[in-house]
Amino acid sequence: FGTHITHYFTVGYTLSEEEIEQYTSVEIFPNPSDNIFNIEIEGFGKRVNIVVLDATGRQISNESITSNDYLVKAQINLDGMERGIYFVKIGNGEKQQIKKLMKK
């Protein structure tokens, strides 16, 4: 007991198309920001809905974006909105992620 350690691992296989589709990533930068937030979305397909909510859950904006690429890029403009916390809901009908924005 305790005289050796055994590690099992696999190297050199690729992901299937199903496994790639399950991968999602949402990056928002800069965060916090004064007004403009850049957003990069991966793994949701070519058509994505972006909904911005305030801290009380009230919908601020709703936009549907179509891209020709696996990576969807967009901007969120909170010009004219009060400082505070906002939420961005990203989805495609099957997958959904919610991220927090901080407007300074």
C-alpha contacts under 8 A as a table, 3 or more apart, distances in Angstrom:
res1	aa1	res2	aa2	distance
1	F	4	H	7.96
2	G	5	I	7.50
10	T	13	Y	7.69
15	L	18	E	7.92
15	L	19	E	5.79
15	L	20	I	6.38
16	S	19	E	5.19
16	S	20	I	6.37
17	E	20	I	5.10
17	E	21	E	6.22
18	E	21	E	5.14
18	E	22	Q	6.42
19	E	22	Q	5.18
19	E	23	Y	6.75
20	I	23	Y	5.35
20	I	43	G	7.40
21	E	24	T	7.57
21	E	43	G	5.74
21	E	44	F	7.56
22	Q	43	G	6.90
23	Y	42	E	7.76
23	Y	43	G	5.49
24	T	41	I	7.56
24	T	42	E	5.40
24	T	43	G	4.24
24	T	44	F	6.49
25	S	40	E	7.91
25	S	41	I	5.81
25	S	42	E	5.01
25	S	43	G	6.46
26	V	39	I	7.07
26	V	40	E	5.79
26	V	41	I	4.64
26	V	42	E	6.47
26	V	97	Q	7.77
26	V	99	K	8.00
27	E	39	I	5.63
27	E	40	E	5.18
27	E	41	I	6.58
28	I	31	N	6.54
28	I	37	F	6.45
28	I	38	N	5.59
28	I	39	I	4.49
28	I	40	E	6.59
29	F	32	P	7.66
29	F	33	S	7.94
29	F	37	F	5.67
29	F	38	N	5.26
29	F	39	I	6.55
30	P	33	S	5.65
30	P	37	F	5.98
30	P	38	N	6.91
31	N	37	F	7.04
31	N	101	L	6.24
31	N	102	M	6.14
31	N	103	K	7.74
32	P	101	L	6.53
32	P	102	M	4.63
32	P	103	K	5.60
32	P	104	K	6.32
33	S	36	I	6.49
33	S	37	F	6.63
33	S	102	M	6.64
33	S	103	K	5.26
33	S	104	K	5.82
34	D	78	L	7.94
34	D	79	D	7.90
34	D	103	K	5.50
34	D	104	K	5.14
35	N	76	I	7.99
35	N	77	N	5.54
35	N	78	L	4.79
35	N	79	D	5.01
35	N	103	K	6.69
36	I	75	Q	6.66
36	I	76	I	5.73
36	I	77	N	4.65
36	I	78	L	6.39
36	I	79	D	7.48
37	F	75	Q	5.56
37	F	76	I	5.02
37	F	77	N	6.46
38	N	73	K	7.47
38	N	74	A	6.06
38	N	75	Q	4.57
38	N	76	I	6.43
39	I	73	K	5.73
39	I	74	A	5.26
39	I	75	Q	5.84
39	I	76	I	7.45
40	E	71	L	6.68
40	E	72	V	5.72
40	E	73	K	4.64
40	E	74	A	6.66
41	I	44	F	7.11
41	I	71	L	5.70
41	I	72	V	4.99
41	I	73	K	6.38
42	E	45	G	7.43
42	E	70	Y	6.13
42	E	71	L	4.89
42	E	72	V	6.46
43	G	70	Y	6.76
43	G	71	L	7.54
44	F	47	R	7.31
44	F	48	V	6.59
44	F	70	Y	7.87
44	F	91	G	7.00
44	F	92	N	6.15
44	F	95	K	6.88
45	G	48	V	7.10
45	G	70	Y	6.10
45	G	92	N	7.51
46	K	65	I	7.96
46	K	66	T	5.46
46	K	67	S	4.96
46	K	68	N	6.28
46	K	69	D	6.37
46	K	70	Y	6.17
46	K	71	L	7.86
46	K	72	V	7.04
47	R	64	S	7.02
47	R	65	I	5.63
47	R	66	T	4.37
47	R	67	S	6.45
47	R	92	N	6.60
48	V	64	S	5.69
48	V	65	I	5.27
48	V	66	T	6.48
48	V	72	V	7.91
48	V	90	I	6.82
48	V	91	G	5.78
48	V	92	N	5.07
49	N	62	N	7.15
49	N	63	E	5.71
49	N	64	S	4.33
49	N	65	I	6.25
49	N	89	K	7.90
49	N	90	I	5.76
49	N	91	G	5.37
49	N	92	N	6.06
50	I	61	S	7.99
50	I	62	N	5.79
50	I	63	E	5.21
50	I	64	S	6.21
50	I	65	I	7.66
50	I	88	V	6.69
50	I	89	K	5.78
50	I	90	I	4.82
50	I	91	G	6.85
51	V	59	Q	7.07
51	V	60	I	7.52
51	V	61	S	5.65
51	V	62	N	4.38
51	V	63	E	6.39
51	V	88	V	5.63
51	V	89	K	5.05
51	V	90	I	6.58
52	V	59	Q	5.98
52	V	60	I	5.32
52	V	61	S	5.17
52	V	62	N	6.51
52	V	86	Y	6.94
52	V	87	F	5.71
52	V	88	V	4.58
52	V	89	K	6.38
53	L	56	T	7.64
53	L	57	G	5.30
53	L	58	R	5.35
53	L	59	Q	4.48
53	L	60	I	5.30
53	L	61	S	7.27
53	L	86	Y	5.68
53	L	87	F	5.05
53	L	88	V	6.31
53	L	89	K	7.78
54	D	57	G	5.35
54	D	58	R	5.47
54	D	59	Q	6.62
54	D	60	I	6.60
54	D	85	I	6.73
54	D	86	Y	4.53
54	D	87	F	6.24
55	A	58	R	7.46
55	A	84	G	7.87
55	A	85	I	5.78
55	A	86	Y	5.45
55	A	87	F	7.06
59	Q	62	N	7.48
65	I	72	V	7.86
65	I	74	A	7.98
66	T	72	V	7.68
67	S	70	Y	7.54
67	S	71	L	7.64
67	S	72	V	5.81
69	D	72	V	6.62
78	L	81	M	5.43
78	L	103	K	7.68
82	E	103	K	7.65
83	R	102	M	7.58
83	R	103	K	4.96
83	R	104	K	5.23
84	G	102	M	5.73
84	G	103	K	5.26
84	G	104	K	6.64
85	I	100	K	6.92
85	I	101	L	5.72
85	I	102	M	4.70
85	I	103	K	6.38
86	Y	100	K	5.89
86	Y	101	L	4.95
86	Y	102	M	6.27
86	Y	103	K	7.61
87	F	98	I	6.60
87	F	99	K	5.62
87	F	100	K	4.55
87	F	101	L	5.72
88	V	98	I	5.50
88	V	99	K	5.18
88	V	100	K	6.32
88	V	101	L	7.17
89	K	96	Q	6.95
89	K	97	Q	5.81
89	K	98	I	4.44
89	K	99	K	6.60
90	I	96	Q	5.49
90	I	97	Q	5.25
90	I	98	I	6.24
91	G	94	E	7.10
91	G	95	K	5.42
91	G	96	Q	4.14
91	G	97	Q	6.46
92	N	95	K	5.76
92	N	96	Q	6.82
93	G	96	Q	7.49
